Amino acid sequence: MSQADPLYDITVKGDPEKNTLADCPFSHRALLCLEEKKVPYTKTYVDLDHKPQWMLDLNPAGTVPLMKELATGTWTVGSDVVSDALEEKHPEPSCGTVEGSPQVAGSLLGAFKEFAKAEGEEESKEKEAALVKQLEELNDFLKTTNPYIGGASPCQTDFLVMPRLYHLKIALKHFRNWDMPSNLTAVQTYMDTFMGRDSWKNTYYSPELVIKGWERHGIKKHV
């Protein structure tokens, strides 16, 4: 992130007492966009179990992220809207969605959650197969690009997909002792490459926070 005077303050899931980032993939998406565009910003952390009234006044749904443009006081709500606004106001470097990008991002999180919550052998196998199908589609697409979904540099779809992959890999290993299939080499390489970028390092949160976050959503460990 640039050390210039901040243009935005973004409200994200975190610990306001410790001043640390937490595990929200939606917040993560917006932060990756800010980082990749090298737009100077500050962060305000909110505990989603104790949402401040000012946040609910701005966004009664109580979701994050929310971004305030400091020069105008204008608020933007939601990771998709924040990302679109940043692309419009700061077109260089371009992080727009690349034509032909896979549509798996929208269904990946749902498939992951359904598998994580599945009960019984039959349901578990069904939900696992659905998730693996989503991952295989992504893997096939990544074989045609290098090294990101956006090609030589990340695009908005990358910012959407990477936090979801990070969550599912950690959470499913912990809750179901599940590892990503070894044949998904393009996905594995993609994740390793992206996690080496400064944008990821600057927006990192620990696996322990991911696990804690999904426990909060009712995911339980299978034995």
Disulfide bonds with the S-S distance in Angstrom:
none
